[in-house]
């Protein structure tokens, strides 16, 4: 009936208990769509309430592959969207048949940063669109002048390359003007042990473990720089959160980061190159001596920040649901 809200199911491999990027995306998308759709969040589809679903947005081509296949078996590609993560784009699509099939079955593919469509098979790029994730803006606060505070945010797992930060902390352990904080749960126990070992020999490095979201954002706001060492990314939340509060980013030069910050951004270092990151941190520390790096990166991040406004993401998601619903009605 005309005027009824579209029922949307978002399939996410992680729900609230995980408190990771997939969950944050699913939660935020549901909030953006609430005014125009009835939204359900599930880990697998179908379930007991599946009959009324008109549109599916599946996060993660591989991990949601069974749900994508089940939808297609019942309804074809009508109303079906797959949103691609970094592990989809930069690992699974090269070899995983389930992830590859999810792309083929979907009517629309969503990527989260502007370099991502180039990772898709040429024949599928026409059905892709970029939707930047968003966060609320926060005011830029005054930073300490006696030292540079660098912050890395990311659970301790291989894809986030925390070993690079450990190596940097050791390289800079005698540099009293640089302090390095690290937020994240040790999903890999061996990396947690490595973090503890780094603290034992590098007094400038502090692993804080997992912190609540609000506290993490406050610490991003008060850091001089956010450090992002990842080997692969789909579109990191922490990058947009840093940009939204005036904190510049030092990031590995991988597509997922370049797609967020732009090809001409000046704060990249080669992935896994601790010496290059240490050089950037040292240059950032010299802002009091007239080194322009920190100010330049702050300006460049400010220029990218409007891409991550909630209004942009909300409009793009509502257009996505409208397009999927119209395609369903034409089938």
N, C-alpha and C positions, 0 to 999 in steps of 0.2 A: 504494500500500500504506500502511496505517495506520502512523504513526510516522516516515515519511520526511519530510524537510524540504521545504517548498515551494520551488520554484525561481523566484526573482525576478530580473527584469532591470530595471536602472535605466538609462534612456536619458538621457544628459547631454550637452549641447552642448560641454562642456569637460571634459577629463581632467586628469591631474596636471600636465602641462606648462603649463597655463594658470594654475593656482593662483589662481583667482578664486572668487567666491561660489558659482557653480554646482558647481564641483569640490568645494569644501569641504562643501557640502550632500550631494552624492552620496557622498562618502567617509564622512561621518559616518553617514548613513542606512544604508549597507552595514554599518558596524560595529555599529550598534544592532540590526540584523536578523540578524546572523551566528549567534546562538544558536538561531534558529527557522527560518532559511531559508538556502538556497544562493543567494548574490547575485552577479550579474555586472554590471559597469559597461561600457556600450558607448556609442559616439557615434551609432550608427545600427543599426536593426533592420529586417529579420532579418539575421543573420550565420551563420557556420558552426555555431554552437552553439545556435541558436534553438529547435530542436525540443523541448527539455525545458522551456522557459519556461512557467510557469503564471500568473504575474502580471507585468504591466508597470507601472512607475512612470516616467512620462516627465516630466522637468523641462523646462519651457518649451513653451507651447502652440504657438508659431510655429516655433521652431527645431527642435523635435522632431516637427513635424507629419507629415512623411513616415513616420516610424516609427509614430506613432499610427494613421495611415491604413492602413499595412500590417498592423498587428495586427488592426484592425477588419475588414479585408477577409478575413482568414483565420479569425478567431475571434469576431467581433462585439465587443460592449462588455464581455463577461465578462472579469474580471480586469484591467481597464484603468483606470488612474488617471493623471490629468494634474495636475502640481503647477505652480502659476502663479507666474511671476516678476513683478517690478515693471514691466518693459517689456511683458509680456503685458497686465497689468491697466490700465496707465495710458498705453499707446500703441497696441499692436497690435490689441487687441480691438475698437477703434472702427472699424478700416478693413481689417484683414487677414483675408481669407476663410479662409486656412489655419488661423490661430489660432482663429477662430470655429468652424470645423469640428471642431477638436480637442476643444473643450468639448462639442460636441454628441455626439461619439463616445464620450467617457469615461463609465465607470460612476460614478466618484467623482472629484471635484475637490478638490484640497488647496490652501489658501492659507496664508501664513506669518505673517499678522498679522490682528488682529480687525476692521479696517476693510475688508479686501479683499472679503468676500462682497457688499458693497453695490455693487461695481463689476460684478458679474455680471448678465446678463439675469435678470429676475425668475423666469422659468420654470426656471432652472438652479440657483438658490440652494439648493434643497432637497437637491441631491446634493453640496453643498460641506461641507467641514469645515476648521477651523483647526488647524494643528499648528505651534506655536511651535518655532523652532529652539533649539538648546541649546549650552551651552559649560560647561566645568568652572570651578568657582569658584576664585578666587585671593584671597589675603588682601589687605586694604586696607593700603597702606603709607603712611608719613608723607611728606608732600609738602613741597617747599621753601617757606620762609616769606618769602624776599626777593623773589620774583616769582611770577607766575601762569604756568604752562606749559599752553598750549592745544595740542591735537593733532588734526589731521585725518588720517584714514586712508581712502584711496580712490584707485584708479587715475585718472589725469588723462584724463577723458573727459567729454563734454558732460553726460551724465545726472547726474554727481556735482557739477556746478556749482562747479568749483574757482575760477572767476572771482570768486565771492563772497569767498572767502578771500583772493585776491590783493588785492581792493579793501579788505578789512578791514586787511590788513597795511599798506597804504599809509596808511589813515586813522589807524592806531595807531603809525606808525613812530617817533614821538617819545615814545611811552609805554614807558619803559625797564622798567617793572614787568610787562610782558606779553610773553612769548615764544611764538612760534607755530611749531610743527614740522608738517611735511606729508610723509606717507608715501604713495607710490604711483608706479607706472610711467607714463610719458608715452605712453599709447596714442594720443593725439592729439599729434603733434609740435608743433603750434602752441601747445598748452597747456603743453608742456614749455618752449618758448621764453618764454612768458608767466611761468612760474614762475622761470626764470632772471632775467628782467627785474625781477621783484618783489624777488628777493634783492638785486639791484644797488642798489635805492633804499630798501629797507626792512630795516634791519639786524636787526630783531626776527623776521624770517621766514626759515625754513630748510627748503628742499625736500630731503628725504633720499633721494628715489628709492624704488625697491622694496627692501623688507627681508624677511628670512625671517619666517615666521609667528611663531615663538617670540619673536623680537626685537620684532616689532610688538606682541604682547601685553604684553611687558614694558614697552614705552613707554606703552601705554594705562594700565597699572597705575600708572605713576609720574606721569602727567599730572594736573593739577587738573581739567581738563574735556576731554571729547572734543567736537569740532566736527563736525557732519554737515550739509552744505549741500545735499543732493541735490534735484534737481527731481522725481525719481520713485524709488520704492523698493518692493520686494516684501516686505521684512523684513530689515533690514540686520544682518549678522553683527556689525559693530563696535559696534552699540548694545548687543546682549546681552553682548558681551565687556566693554564698559565697565561695565555694570550689575553683572556678576558679580565685579568686583574693586573696587567702591566708587567708581568714577570717574563723576561726573555728566555729562550730555550737554546740549549746546546744539544744537538740531536745527531744520531748516526745518519749518514747519507744512504738511506734505504727508501724505496718508493713510497712506503706508507707515511714516512715523515715528510718527504719532499712534497707529496700530494697535499699535505696539510699546511706547510709553511711556504711553499713556492720554490721554484727552481733557483731563483736568485738570492735566496736567504743566505746570510753570511755566517751562520752558527753551526755549520755541519762539520763532522769529522768522519773519516772512514770507519765503517763498522769494525769493532774489535781493536781499534787503534788507541790504546791507552795513552801513549805519548802525545798523540794529536789532541786528545781531549784535555790532557794536562796543560798543553800549550794554550788552549782556548781559555781554560780556567785561570791560568796565570795572567793572560792578557786582560781578562775581565776584572781581575783583582786590581789591575793598574789604572782603573778609572780615575782614581784620585790624582794620578800623575799625568792625566791628559790622554791616556789611551782611549780612542773613540769606540772601541768594539762594543762595550756594554750599551752605550747610548744608541749606537747604530742598530743593534739587535732589538732593543726596546722599541725603536721606531718601526722596524720591519714587522715585529709582532703586532704592534698596534694597527698597522695597515691591513693585516690579515684578520684581526679580531671580528670585524663585521660579518665575515663568512659564518661565524659560529653563533650568531644571534638566535635566540629561541624563535622569534617570529619567522625567520627564514626556514628553519627546519619544520615548524608547524605548518606553514603554507605548502611546503613540498610534500609532506606526508599526507595532508588532506587531498592534495591533487593526485597523489599516488592511489589512494583509496578510491577516489572518484573514477579514475581511469580504469582501475581493476574492476569496479562494479559495473561500469558501462560495458566493458568487454564481456563480463559474465552475462549481462542481459542480451548481448548480441549473439551469444552462442545458442 
